[in-house]
Amino acid sequence: MSQDKSYLLKKLHSLTGIIPLGIFIIWHFIMNSFLLQGAEKFDGAVELLHSVPYLWLLELVIAIGFLFHAAYGLYMVFTARYNLRRYSYKRNWAFVMQRVTAVLILIFLLIHVYLLKFSGLEITFASLTQVFDIGSLTILAIGTLAAMFHFANGISTFLISWGWTVGGKSQKYFGYVSLVIFFVLVLVGVNILRMFG
Amino acid sequence: MPKTVQLKIKRQEVPESQPYWEEFEVPYQKNMNVISALMEIQLKPVNVKGQATTPVVWDCSCLEEVCGACSMIINNKARQACSALVDDLEQPITLEPLTKFPVACDLMVDRQIIFDYLKRAKAWIDVDGYFFSGPGPKVSETTRRFAYDLSRCMSCGCCMEACPNFNEKSAFMGPAIIGQVRLFTLHPTGQTSKDQRLEALGGKGGIGDCGNSQNCIEICPKGLPLRRAIGEMNREVFGYKVKKWLKAD
């Protein structure tokens, strides 16, 4: 076995973006969408979620996946030499946006996870409505947009990097699939935020 | 008043010195290309201010877009100077040396790293014997066509110039290397040393460092099927790595 582990790290980086992070973000949106069924349903869902057995293990897997994805991702952000001004092709835009959103998401998540998990705030519809002003809703909206772009575009590049979509036709087709996933998830996200508006 | 061609050239005297811009105006000729415009400067090295200067240095050889030597940045795009026709270009024509390779002088760069990487990836086919051993295995027409397209790579470095992940901070070997590995792993004789090439692409600066910006596909002057080459090598390298790990003692 060669001593260089960069290929393994790259593959793990790509994989952690889908499992556990991609799966988690969809799960997160489904749980939040209980808001659409009313405050009691939402509060009940939060209570149920907090009583899931081995929750700490799931959280640990997500946390490790996230920390690795973010750390190796930041290294990737800083080892690229951006040239969008010269080569303003569609995929190069996506390449740059994937890295811009990466940094946005990281900043957003530091705030988001601190405030909603570690600050001791009670997670009920009533208490959240109290703390969510227009500023925090805007930050949530920006974070959602960035995360959904990053996830949707990440699916397309995941399929290329793992050798699934090899040709132009399949790459184009899954580009559209990513676009649909992006819009659907953004609508689901907006629908959640609307409940606090 | 005779027609002229305006040129704006990024010049650099020695590898260590600071680059600077110099403008030129040369007489227009029908069907001239960037090389012939540079030759006019060589003939009469006087800049647009009327000052005598040194002739601009550049690299070229075949003049028919097959050798890859005259790569430079022409009006903000990496391409071959020989196939860049003055009539098709917006003026003033800006000429810059490639930015991912060390500048030797003016527009001439040192592309040695491409050949070092080709060697690291074993981008050639070993001789299978020094005596006649009959005809080689048959290759299907579709494979032959794909291989021929890949064989048109001229190591010009345009794909590396346009690739955001090919730079001084990264070990990435670049799209052309992946294309050539695809070519030589398709070849029936080349397949005998396939593992060595996959080992290189699965190692430091290998295919894992591709960031899918796909600028290489857009910029390649020869229109190489790099999308398919990279896609297939992604699959091959992953399969090779998994099988190798499963079989390892």
Interface residues (C-beta under 8 A of the other chain):
Chain A: M1 S2 D4 S6 Y7 L9 K10 K11 M76 F78 T79 A80 R81 Y82 N83 R85 R86 Y87 Y89 R91 N92 A94 F95 T157 I160 S161 W162 G163 W164 T165 V166 G167 G168 Q171
Chain B: I73 N76 K77 A162 P164 N165 N167 K169 S170 A171 E199 G202 G203 K204 G205 G206 I207 G208 D209 C210 G211 N212 S213 Q214 N215 E218 I219 R227 R228 I230 G231 E232 M233 N234 R235 E236 V237 F238 G239 K241 K244 W245 A248
